[in-house]
């Protein structure tokens, strides 16, 4: 049940961007440790850092050590291609995050499922379909 609550919060954060992301989707993200949100982020403007980057970088200094023990929640599958910003999948892997919960798969053909696959192949537990029947991509 917590997964649904956290993904709903991601959607609330995503909506803060309004039309500022232009052709990019609105995305929100959270870092959660022991069912407590330790940071939040959203894609605030076109060409700017994505939600995952904002959430990871917003973790307070005294809680940075909790990142590998935390779960990243994100409303849309993390990107895995270079564009105006580097792939979010790279940062997630480098951060040592062990679990990512995703609200929905990215419909963009360049990403569709590939971000989840990259994270899974890196040994990260990936969950998607939170609003439907929750299912694990990997365990």
N, C-alpha and C positions, 0 to 999 in steps of 0.2 A: 504493500500500500504506500510506503514511503516513496517508492519510485515515481508513482503517479503525482504525488504532491511536489516532488522536486522537479519533475519535468514541467508541471504546470507553472512553477516559478520561473523556469527557463523561458517559457512562452511569454510570461508577463514581462520579463527583462527584454526579450527580443522586440516586443512591441514598443519599447521606449525609443527605438531608433526612428520610428515613423518612416518617412520616405528618404531619410538620409543615406540609406544604403543603395539607393537607386536600383541598378540592375541586379545587384546581389541580394540574396535573401536576408531577412531579419532573423538573427540567431541569438539565443541566450544560453549561458552556461553557468554552472555552479561547481565549486569544489566542496565536497561533503566528507566530514570525518566523524565517525561514530554518530551518524544521523543528525549532525549539526553542520549547518552551512558555515564554512570558514572564509569563503570569498564568492563573489558574483562578477559576471562580466557579460557584455553584449556587444555585438558588432554595431558600433556607433555611427560609422560613416563609410561611404564607399572609398576603397583604397586604404582604409585604416585597419588596425589589428582586428582579427576575428574574435568572436566571443570566447573561444577556448583560451586564446592567448591572454585576453583581459582577465579571465578568471584565474588562470595559473599565476600570472604576474601580480594579481591583487591579493594573493595570500599574504597576510601580515608576516613580517620578518620573524616574529617569535613562533610562527606556526609553519614556516617553510619546511621544517623537518617532517611535517605530517603529510606532505604531498604524496610520497610513495604509498602511504597507508590510506589515502583518501580515494573517493570515487568521483570521477568527473561526470557530471550530468550535462547533456547538451541537447538542445531542441532539434538539431539537424546533424546528420552524419558529418564528422570532421572532414575537411577537404584534404586531398592527397596530391594536389597538383600545384605547380608554381604558377602564380599569376602576379598580381600586384603585391602579394605577400607570399611567404614560403608556406609549404603544406603544414597544416595544423597537426597532422599525424606525426610529423617529425618531432615537434615540440612535445607532444604527449608521450612519445616513446622515450625521449631524452629526460623527461621529468620523472620517470620511474613510476608513473601511475599504473596501477595493476588492474583497474576496472573502469570501464566507460559505459554509461547508460545513455542510449540515444532515443530521442523522441520519434524521429522518422528518417528514413533513408533519403539521401540527396537525389532528387530526380534528374539532375544534370548528368548526362551520359558519361562525362569524364570521371565522375565520382561514383555514381550509382553502385553502392556496395563495395567499391574498391577501398574506401577509407576504412570500413569495418574489417575487410580482409587483411589489410596491412597491419592494423592494430592487433588482430587475432594472431597473425603469423609472428608478431613480436612477443607473443606470450601474454597479451593483455586480454582479460575477460571482457567480452563485448555483449551487451544486452540491447535489444531493440524491440520495437512494437509495444511500448509501455502502455499505450492507450487501448490496444487490442489485447490479444492474449500474449502475455510476456513470454519471450522465448530467448534462450541463450544462443548466441552464435558460437561461442566457445565457453568452456568452463575451466 
